């Protein structure tokens, strides 16, 4: 769900096609490593009135092993793969958010570093053309907070439909997706509950419940400038109308938008090819 929205989290959300689509289906190296940098603006968390806008430069690693996989969607292990169905177990995360930077959460505990771990089923629905595909992603993630120790903060379920395509020359890739995020009671309490000790005249106590967090549509694209440099961009729109906790005093907006651009520079790659 990436609620503690930061640029690092947005980078993890960019589609696999942005890195993985080769020109003319050329074999890919087993691994690639480089530097990824850019800027992004996003709500501080779903429903927040305050925004987080920042730039960041990060190293990236892509590993395309038969079982172990690492890319911008996280780190994981592919457990099962058939022509149209794939099951993996992955790890992803988002950086913390300080409550002092969010007016609605002033005086409340900070949102810590979050790790999301769990299985994801990917089902290919259709291939409209040789260079495009539609699939259904069905992930179930445990949310783990790393702040003064490790503690579980519930579970999220985020099914979505993804459309991916690339240009005939392989230089352009495009991704569009639509889905929902559903949280159990514990994870929704983490973001939307106001305990009595944190209640104020403008922020009454509130008990959060399980259910819908948001509905989301998004799109992203990348352009390969040369063999080592790619430019990427994304836009994402979210609706919190009908969310299980839309009456929470921490839910300030009914919708939110995010956007960003990044440049990926590959500094090295293996001679060995994926699948060797």
Residue pairs with C-beta under 8 A, 6 or more apart in sequence:
1 46
1 116
1 141
1 143
1 156
1 158
1 181
1 183
1 187
1 213
1 214
2 9
2 10
2 12
2 13
2 94
2 114
3 45
3 46
3 94
3 111
3 114
3 191
3 213
4 44
4 45
4 94
4 95
4 96
4 97
4 111
4 112
4 113
4 114
5 42
5 43
5 44
5 45
5 52
5 94
5 97
5 258
6 42
6 52
6 54
6 56
6 94
6 95
6 97
7 38
7 39
7 40
7 54
7 55
7 56
7 260
8 56
8 58
8 94
8 95
9 93
9 94
9 95
10 40
10 42
10 234
10 258
10 260
11 36
11 38
11 56
11 58
11 60
11 72
11 262
12 72
12 73
12 74
12 92
12 93
12 94
13 72
13 73
13 218
13 234
13 236
14 72
14 220
14 222
14 232
14 234
14 262
15 73
15 162
15 164
15 173
15 175
15 177
15 220
16 71
16 72
16 73
16 164
17 164
17 165
17 166
17 173
17 174
17 175
17 222
18 72
18 173
18 175
18 220
18 221
18 222
18 230
18 232
18 264
19 32
19 62
19 71
19 72
19 222
19 230
19 264
20 28
20 62
20 64
20 71
21 164
21 166
21 170
21 173
22 28
22 170
23 169
23 170
23 171
23 224
24 169
24 170
26 170
27 273
27 274
27 275
28 64
28 273
28 274
29 64
29 269
29 270
29 271
29 272
29 273
29 274
30 63
30 64
30 65
30 270
30 272
30 273
30 274
30 276
31 61
31 62
31 63
31 64
31 269
31 270
32 61
32 62
32 266
32 268
32 269
32 270
33 59
33 60
33 61
33 62
33 266
33 267
33 268
33 269
34 59
34 60
34 228
34 264
34 265
34 266
34 267
34 268
35 57
35 58
35 59
35 60
35 264
35 265
35 267
36 57
36 58
36 59
36 60
36 262
36 263
36 264
36 265
37 55
37 56
37 57
37 58
37 262
37 263
38 55
38 56
38 232
38 260
38 261
38 262
38 263
39 53
39 54
39 55
39 260
39 261
39 262
40 53
40 54
40 55
40 258
40 259
40 260
40 261
40 262
41 51
41 52
41 53
41 258
41 259
41 260
42 51
42 52
42 53
42 236
42 256
42 258
42 259
42 260
43 50
43 51
43 52
43 238
43 253
43 256
43 257
43 258
44 50
44 51
44 52
44 97
44 101
44 102
45 97
45 102
45 111
45 191
46 181
46 191
46 213
46 214
46 238
46 240
46 243
46 256
47 192
47 214
47 240
47 243
47 246
47 248
47 250
47 251
47 252
47 253
47 256
48 102
48 104
48 250
48 252
48 253
48 256
49 103
49 104
49 252
49 253
50 101
50 102
50 103
50 104
52 97
52 101
60 72
60 264
61 70
62 70
62 71
62 72
63 69
63 70
63 71
64 71
64 274
64 275
65 274
66 78
66 275
67 77
67 78
67 79
68 76
68 77
68 78
69 75
69 76
69 77
69 78
69 88
69 90
70 76
73 90
73 92
74 90
74 91
74 92
74 93
74 116
75 90
75 91
75 92
76 88
76 89
76 90
76 91
76 120
77 88
77 89
77 90
78 86
78 87
78 88
79 87
79 88
79 89
79 119
80 86
80 87
81 87
83 124
84 123
84 124
85 121
85 122
85 123
85 124
86 121
86 122
87 119
87 120
87 121
87 122
88 119
88 120
88 122
89 117
89 118
89 119
89 120
90 117
90 118
90 119
90 120
90 139
91 115
91 116
91 117
92 115
92 116
92 117
92 141
93 113
93 114
93 115
93 116
94 113
94 114
94 116
95 113
96 110
96 111
96 112
96 113
96 114
96 147
97 110
97 111
98 110
98 111
99 105
99 106
99 107
99 108
99 109
99 110
99 111
100 106
100 110
104 203
104 249
104 250
104 252
105 111
105 250
107 198
107 200
108 194
108 198
110 147
111 190
111 191
112 145
112 146
112 147
113 145
113 146
113 147
114 143
114 144
114 145
114 146
114 153
115 143
115 144
115 145
115 146
116 141
116 142
116 143
116 144
116 156
117 141
117 142
117 144
118 139
118 140
118 141
118 142
118 155
119 139
119 140
120 137
120 138
120 139
120 140
121 137
121 138
121 139
122 135
122 136
122 137
122 138
123 135
123 136
123 138
124 133
124 134
124 135
125 134
125 135
125 136
125 161
126 133
126 134
127 133
127 134
128 134
129 165
131 165
131 166
131 167
131 168
132 163
132 164
132 165
132 166
133 163
133 164
133 165
134 161
134 162
134 163
134 164
135 161
135 162
135 164
136 159
136 160
136 161
136 162
137 158
137 159
137 160
137 161
137 162
137 179
138 159
139 157
139 158
139 159
140 155
140 156
140 157
141 155
141 156
141 157
141 158
142 152
142 154
142 155
143 152
143 153
143 154
143 155
143 156
143 187
143 190
144 150
144 151
144 152
144 153
145 151
145 152
145 153
145 190
152 186
153 186
153 187
153 190
154 183
154 184
154 185
154 186
154 187
154 188
154 189
154 190
155 183
155 184
155 186
155 187
156 181
156 182
156 183
156 184
156 187
156 213
157 181
157 182
157 183
158 179
158 180
158 181
158 182
159 179
159 180
160 177
160 178
160 179
160 180
160 216
161 177
161 178
161 179
162 175
162 176
162 177
163 175
163 176
163 177
164 173
164 174
164 175
165 173
165 174
166 172
166 173
166 174
167 173
170 224
171 223
171 224
172 221
172 222
172 223
172 224
173 221
173 222
174 219
174 220
174 221
175 219
175 220
175 221
176 217
176 218
176 219
177 216
177 217
177 218
177 219
178 215
178 216
178 217
178 218
179 215
179 216
180 212
180 213
180 214
180 215
180 216
181 212
181 213
181 214
181 216
182 210
182 211
182 212
182 213
183 191
183 210
183 211
183 213
183 244
184 210
185 208
185 209
185 210
188 208
188 209
188 210
188 211
188 213
188 244
188 245
189 207
189 208
191 208
191 245
191 250
192 206
192 208
192 245
192 248
192 250
192 251
193 206
193 207
193 208
193 248
194 203
194 204
194 205
194 206
194 248
194 249
194 250
195 205
196 205
198 205
199 205
202 249
203 249
203 250
204 249
206 245
206 247
206 248
206 249
206 250
208 244
208 245
208 248
209 244
209 245
210 244
211 243
211 244
211 245
212 242
212 243
212 244
213 240
213 243
213 244
213 245
214 238
214 239
214 240
214 243
215 238
215 239
215 242
216 236
216 237
216 238
216 239
217 236
217 237
218 234
218 235
218 236
218 237
219 234
219 235
219 236
220 232
220 233
220 234
220 235
221 232
221 233
221 234
222 230
222 231
222 232
222 233
223 230
223 231
224 230
225 231
227 266
228 265
228 266
228 267
229 263
229 264
229 265
229 266
230 263
230 264
231 261
231 262
231 263
232 261
232 262
232 263
232 264
233 259
233 260
233 261
233 262
234 258
234 259
234 260
235 257
235 258
235 259
236 257
236 258
236 259
237 255
237 256
237 257
238 255
238 256
238 257
238 258
239 254
239 255
240 246
240 251
240 253
240 254
240 255
240 256
241 254
241 255
243 251
245 251
246 254
